[in-house]
Amino acid sequence: MRHRLFLKLCLIIASGVVALFYMLNILTSHTEDGMSHLALEDRQTLNEWGQHAQSLYLAGDQLALERWLSDLQSQEKTWAAIASVDIGHVAGDKLKESFYIGYNLGRNVDWKIHLYFDVNPVMQIPFDDTRVSFLIYLPDRMRPGAYWQYTELTMQIIVPAIVLAVLSYLLYLYIMKPLIQLQTATRHVSKGDFDVSAKALMGNRNDEFSELADTFDQMATRIDQQISSQRQLIADLSHELRTPLTRLDIALAQEKNEAHSSDNINRITRESKNIRKLVEDTLTLAWLENEKPELQQESLELVDLLDVLVDDAKYEYPDRHIKCQFPDSAIIDNSSHRAAGQALENILRNALRYTPPLKTVSVSLVENDNDIVIHIIDQGPGVPNEYLTTIFEPFFRLDKSREAGSNSFGLGLALAQRQLATIRANVTAKPGDDGGLWMMVCFPKT
């Protein structure tokens, strides 16, 4: 069945909204009914007034009755009178014209009071065994529903808003749960764990999300197959290339031992070494790209490592000057001597390769609170701003001016960046203050 999620959401929303309005109607009616009746003590007070008026009326003390009615009206700031059922005035203020219209002189104390009427109603307390009643406009202090406007506002706005917010939250959880499960599966796949099943994480769910999870599992399986195929291809390529290169090296070594070694043989020897380096660097780069290893195994003294690299560089490039500025010590934890050494060596060699003879490469180390930054600045032709990130891509070479007769294949900086990533370090580039290229290598301390 198609559109299962749509039908489920429609059912939840429609049922929730109908139930909300139904419950609000019942709650509002119940609350309004409860707030429409006079308080028990007010009913008792009105009945006591009626009994007192009745006692004065039956005693025949008209003057006392008039005086009591006058005092009551003054005290409660209202209107009161005694009247007969045929709308005859007996005592108190004169009857209003409204009393001559309708069927009742006033309302019984047990009746509901209309909360929507602005005018207080006339309450009627009949005398015992007579056709006379005590009438009084309900005093303001006895008017029920003092907080009805706030209650109505709560029922019509606040309660629906809260209920709809809860319903929205439940819908959010219903939709987000499979998304979180897909996110979990995606995180596993991104780390190379292709055995995770998004469909299994969904449980018994059967809707568009489960179909998406099924498609995701098929995609993960396909990617796993492709990566496995690529790994096998790289392994086969490594074996097939290294074997003839080894034989070629042996043959060239034997040939060079002969009395007359030609320039062609020397050329072939150099090219063989270049090809071997290209193959090894490419395989290393493919391993770093595919496996995403984390080589955090040991503490590393960066100053000692830089001293060794600088000494080797001075021997290899005797016609360049290397200016060093290091502290006495700089130690980082959870690192890898091999990864850091190869990366820094590639960056330093790159700087020396493109720095003209008799020019200077500056190498300095600055220690901060949370990291250690190594600055390597050359005096070469520099790199335009738009290529400062592109130079870390494999096989990228800007132009002939930065190749300068080198045997570089454009893998040095790409390898350095990925080797540094395995130890949580990073490298960035920017133009030097006096030209050239400024490389900054940042190592976290822990």
C-alpha positions in Angstrom: 0.0 0.0 0.0 1.4 3.4 -1.0 1.5 6.5 1.1 1.3 4.7 4.4 3.0 7.5 6.3 0.6 10.1 4.8 -2.4 8.0 5.9 -1.0 7.5 9.4 -0.4 11.2 9.8 -3.8 12.1 8.5 -5.4 9.6 10.9 -3.3 11.0 13.9 -4.0 14.6 13.0 -7.7 14.2 12.2 -8.3 12.1 15.3 -6.4 14.4 17.5 -8.1 17.6 16.3 -11.6 16.0 16.5 -10.8 14.7 20.0 -9.4 18.1 21.0 -12.6 20.0 19.9 -14.9 17.4 21.5 -13.0 17.6 24.8 -12.9 21.4 24.7 -16.6 21.5 24.2 -17.3 19.2 27.1 -14.8 21.0 29.3 -16.1 24.4 28.4 -19.7 23.4 29.0 -18.9 21.7 32.3 -16.8 24.7 33.5 -19.5 27.2 32.4 -22.2 25.3 34.1 -20.2 25.1 37.3 -19.4 28.8 37.3 -23.0 29.9 36.5 -24.4 28.9 39.9 -24.3 31.2 42.9 -21.9 30.2 45.7 -23.5 28.2 48.5 -22.9 30.9 51.1 -24.4 33.6 48.8 -27.6 31.4 48.3 -27.7 31.1 52.1 -27.4 34.9 52.5 -30.2 35.6 50.0 -32.5 33.1 51.7 -31.7 34.6 55.1 -32.6 38.1 53.7 -35.9 36.6 52.4 -36.7 35.0 55.7 -36.0 38.3 57.6 -38.1 40.3 55.1 -40.9 37.7 55.5 -40.8 38.0 59.3 -41.1 41.8 59.1 -43.9 41.5 56.6 -45.9 39.0 58.6 -45.4 41.1 61.8 -47.1 43.9 60.0 -44.3 46.4 60.8 -44.3 48.3 57.5 -42.0 51.0 58.9 -39.4 48.5 60.1 -39.6 46.6 56.8 -39.1 49.9 54.8 -36.1 50.8 57.0 -34.5 47.4 56.7 -34.9 47.4 52.9 -33.4 50.9 52.7 -30.4 49.9 54.8 -29.9 46.7 52.7 -29.9 48.7 49.5 -27.4 51.2 50.9 -25.2 48.5 52.2 -25.1 46.3 49.1 -25.5 49.2 46.6 -28.4 47.5 44.9 -32.2 47.6 44.5 -34.6 45.6 46.7 -38.4 45.5 47.1 -41.3 43.4 48.3 -43.9 42.5 45.6 -47.0 40.3 45.2 -47.4 37.8 42.5 -49.8 40.0 40.7 -47.0 42.6 40.4 -48.3 44.7 43.2 -45.9 46.9 45.1 -45.7 46.0 48.8 -42.5 47.7 50.2 -39.2 49.1 49.1 -38.4 50.8 45.8 -41.0 50.9 43.1 -41.1 48.0 40.6 -39.3 48.5 37.3 -41.2 48.4 34.1 -39.4 45.2 33.1 -41.3 43.3 35.9 -44.5 43.8 33.9 -43.2 41.8 31.0 -42.6 38.1 31.2 -43.7 35.3 33.5 -41.4 35.7 36.6 -40.6 38.5 38.9 -37.0 37.2 39.4 -34.8 34.2 39.4 -34.6 31.4 42.0 -31.4 31.3 43.9 -30.7 27.8 42.6 -31.0 28.8 38.9 -28.0 29.5 36.8 -26.8 33.0 36.1 -26.1 33.9 32.5 -22.3 34.7 32.4 -22.7 36.6 29.1 -25.2 39.2 30.4 -23.8 42.5 31.6 -26.8 43.4 33.9 -27.2 41.5 37.2 -30.4 39.6 37.4 -33.3 40.1 39.9 -33.4 37.3 42.5 -36.8 36.2 43.9 -37.2 34.6 47.3 -40.9 33.7 47.8 -42.5 34.0 51.3 -44.0 30.9 52.9 -47.7 30.3 52.2 -48.2 33.8 50.7 -48.3 35.3 47.3 -45.6 37.8 48.2 -41.8 37.6 47.3 -38.6 39.4 48.3 -36.9 40.9 45.2 -33.3 42.1 44.9 -30.9 42.9 42.2 -28.1 40.4 42.7 -25.2 42.3 44.5 -22.0 42.6 42.5 -20.1 40.7 45.1 -22.4 37.7 44.6 -22.2 37.7 40.8 -20.7 34.3 39.7 -18.2 33.9 37.0 -15.8 36.7 38.0 -13.0 34.9 36.2 -15.0 33.6 33.3 -13.3 35.8 30.7 -9.9 34.4 31.7 -11.3 30.9 31.9 -12.8 31.3 28.4 -9.5 32.6 27.1 -7.7 29.6 28.6 -10.2 27.2 27.1 -10.2 28.7 23.7 -6.5 29.6 23.2 -4.1 28.3 25.9 -5.4 24.8 26.3 -5.7 24.2 22.5 -2.2 25.6 22.1 -0.8 23.3 24.7 -2.6 20.2 23.3 -1.6 21.0 19.7 2.0 21.6 20.9 1.9 18.1 22.6 0.4 16.6 19.4 3.1 18.3 17.3 5.8 16.9 19.6 4.4 13.4 19.4 4.4 13.7 15.6 7.9 15.1 15.7 9.1 12.1 17.7 7.2 9.7 15.3 9.0 11.3 12.3 12.4 11.9 14.0 12.8 8.4 15.4 13.4 6.7 12.0 15.5 9.7 10.9 17.7 9.3 13.9 18.0 5.6 13.2 19.0 6.4 9.6 21.5 8.9 10.9 23.0 6.2 13.1 23.2 3.8 10.2 24.8 6.5 8.0 27.3 7.2 10.7 28.3 3.6 10.8 28.6 3.5 7.0 30.7 6.7 7.0 33.2 4.9 9.3 33.4 1.9 7.0 31.0 -0.4 8.9 28.8 -1.7 6.1 27.3 -4.5 8.1 24.8 -2.2 9.8 21.2 -2.6 8.7 19.0 0.5 8.7 16.0 -1.8 8.0 16.7 -3.7 11.2 17.0 -0.5 13.2 13.4 0.4 12.1 11.9 -2.7 13.7 8.4 -3.6 12.5 7.8 -0.2 11.0 6.1 -0.4 7.5 5.9 2.9 5.7 7.9 5.2 3.5 10.7 5.3 6.1 11.1 1.6 6.1 11.3 1.7 2.3 13.9 4.3 2.5 15.9 2.2 5.0 15.6 -0.8 2.6 17.0 1.4 -0.2 19.7 2.6 2.1 20.8 -0.9 2.9 21.0 -1.7 -0.8 23.1 1.4 -1.3 25.4 0.4 1.6 25.8 -3.1 0.2 26.6 -1.7 -3.2 29.2 0.7 -1.8 30.7 -2.1 0.2 31.1 -4.2 -2.9 32.6 -1.4 -4.9 35.1 -0.5 -2.1 36.1 -4.2 -1.7 36.5 -4.4 -5.5 38.7 -1.2 -5.4 40.8 -2.6 -2.6 41.3 -5.8 -4.4 42.2 -3.9 -7.6 44.7 -1.8 -5.7 46.3 -4.9 -4.1 46.5 -6.6 -7.5 47.9 -3.4 -9.1 50.5 -3.2 -6.3 51.6 -6.8 -6.8 51.7 -6.5 -10.6 53.7 -3.2 -10.6 56.1 -4.0 -7.9 57.2 -7.3 -9.3 58.4 -6.1 -12.7 59.9 -2.9 -11.1 61.9 -5.1 -8.8 63.2 -7.2 -11.7 64.0 -4.0 -13.6 66.0 -2.7 -10.6 67.9 -5.9 -10.4 68.7 -5.9 -14.1 69.7 -2.3 -14.1 72.0 -2.9 -11.1 73.7 -5.7 -12.9 74.0 -3.6 -16.0 75.5 -0.7 -14.1 78.2 -3.0 -12.8 79.5 -3.6 -16.3 82.5 -1.6 -17.3 80.7 0.6 -19.7 77.4 2.0 -18.3 75.6 4.2 -20.8 73.6 7.4 -20.1 70.5 5.6 -21.2 70.9 3.1 -18.4 71.3 5.9 -15.9 68.2 7.5 -17.3 66.2 4.3 -17.0 67.5 3.9 -13.4 66.2 7.3 -12.4 62.8 6.7 -14.2 62.5 3.3 -12.5 63.0 5.0 -9.1 60.4 7.7 -10.0 57.9 5.1 -11.1 58.4 3.1 -7.9 57.9 6.2 -5.8 54.8 7.1 -7.7 53.4 3.7 -7.2 54.2 3.6 -3.5 52.8 7.2 -2.9 49.7 6.4 -4.9 49.0 3.2 -2.9 49.6 5.1 0.4 47.3 7.8 -0.7 44.6 5.3 -1.7 44.9 3.6 1.7 44.6 6.9 3.6 41.6 7.9 1.5 39.7 4.6 1.7 40.6 3.4 5.2 40.6 6.8 7.1 43.0 5.3 9.8 43.7 7.0 13.1 47.3 6.6 14.0 47.3 8.0 17.6 49.7 5.7 19.4 52.6 7.5 21.0 53.9 10.7 22.4 56.0 12.8 20.0 58.8 15.3 20.5 58.3 17.7 17.6 61.6 19.7 18.2 63.7 16.5 17.9 61.8 15.4 14.8 62.3 18.8 13.2 66.0 18.8 14.0 66.4 15.5 12.1 64.3 16.6 9.2 66.2 19.9 8.9 69.6 18.1 9.0 68.5 15.8 6.2 67.2 18.7 4.2 70.5 20.7 4.6 72.4 17.6 3.2 70.0 17.2 0.3 69.8 21.0 -0.5 73.1 22.4 0.4 72.6 25.5 -1.7 69.5 26.7 0.2 69.5 28.4 3.6 67.2 27.0 6.3 66.4 29.4 9.2 65.1 27.6 12.3 63.5 29.0 15.4 62.5 26.2 17.9 61.9 26.1 21.7 63.8 23.6 23.8 60.9 21.1 23.7 57.4 20.5 22.3 55.7 17.3 23.2 52.3 16.1 21.9 50.4 13.0 22.9 48.5 10.3 21.0 50.4 10.9 17.8 52.5 9.0 15.3 56.2 9.6 14.7 55.9 8.0 11.2 52.9 10.0 10.0 54.1 13.3 11.4 57.6 12.8 10.1 56.6 11.9 6.6 54.1 14.8 6.4 56.5 17.4 7.7 59.3 16.0 5.4 57.0 16.3 2.3 56.1 19.9 3.3 59.7 20.9 4.0 60.9 19.3 0.8 58.2 21.1 -1.2 59.4 24.4 0.2 63.0 23.7 -0.5 62.3 22.3 -4.0 60.6 25.6 -5.2 63.0 28.0 -3.4 65.7 29.2 -5.7 69.4 28.5 -4.7 70.9 30.9 -2.1 67.4 31.8 -0.9 66.0 30.9 2.6 63.3 28.7 4.0 62.1 29.6 7.5 61.0 26.9 9.9 59.6 27.9 13.3 57.5 26.3 16.1 55.0 28.2 18.2 53.3 26.6 21.2 49.9 27.8 22.4 47.6 26.6 25.2 45.8 23.9 23.2 48.0 23.3 20.1 51.4 23.6 18.6 51.8 25.3 15.2 54.8 24.8 12.8 55.3 27.5 10.2 57.3 26.7 7.1 57.8 29.7 4.8 59.6 29.5 1.4 60.9 32.2 -1.0 59.6 30.5 -4.1 57.2 31.9 -6.8 54.2 31.5 -4.5 50.7 30.2 -5.2 47.7 32.4 -6.2 44.9 32.6 -3.6 42.4 30.6 -5.6 44.8 27.6 -5.6 45.7 27.6 -1.9 43.3 24.7 -1.2 43.7 23.0 -4.6 47.4 22.3 -4.0 46.4 19.6 -1.5 44.6 17.6 -4.2 46.4 14.5 -5.7 48.4 15.1 -8.9 47.8 18.8 -8.8 50.7 20.9 -10.2 50.2 24.6 -10.7 52.7 25.4 -13.5 56.2 24.9 -14.6 57.6 27.6 -12.3 56.8 25.5 -9.2 58.2 22.3 -10.8 61.6 23.7 -11.4 63.1 20.5 -12.9 61.8 18.3 -10.0 60.5 14.8 -10.2 57.3 15.7 -8.3 54.1 14.0 -9.3 51.9 16.3 -7.2 51.4 13.8 -4.4 53.6 15.3 -1.7 51.2 17.8 -0.2 48.2 15.6 -0.7 49.9 12.8 1.2 51.0 15.3 3.9 47.5 16.6 4.5 46.0 13.1 4.8 48.8 11.8 7.0 48.3 14.7 9.3 44.5 14.0 9.4 45.2 10.5 10.8 46.8 12.2 14.0 44.1 14.9 14.2 46.5 17.5 12.8 45.9 19.8 9.8 47.8 21.9 7.3 46.8 25.2 5.7 48.5 27.5 3.2 48.6 31.2 2.6 50.8 33.7 0.7 54.0 34.6 2.5 54.5 38.2 3.7 57.4 38.6 1.2 56.2 36.3 -1.5 56.5 32.6 -1.5 54.2 30.1 0.3 53.5 30.0 4.0 52.5 26.6 5.3 51.0 26.2 8.8 50.8 22.8 10.4 48.7 22.6 13.6 49.1 19.7 16.1 46.6 19.4 19.0 48.5 18.8 22.3 46.3 15.9 23.5 
